Amino acid sequence: MIGPLVSRDFLALGYLFWPVTAVPEGGTQSFLTFFLTLEMTPLMVFEIVLTVLGAGVWMYDGLPGIKDLYEEQIDS
């Protein structure tokens, strides 16, 4: 890590910000690149709709679990 700093090769420090930047020297693609190049398939659309519906039902039900933990914390 000190080598790139001394030689002022700041691009070689890309691995420190790996989820956002590309990994230097032939590594895998970055987190951001993965999502920007993701193709929407019918299965993916179904999974997204199912997740949104599940979250909606959970919120309509009063956020069980989180609400209980919050009330327990307030009562303490």
Beta strands, then each sheet from edge to edge (+ up, - down):
end
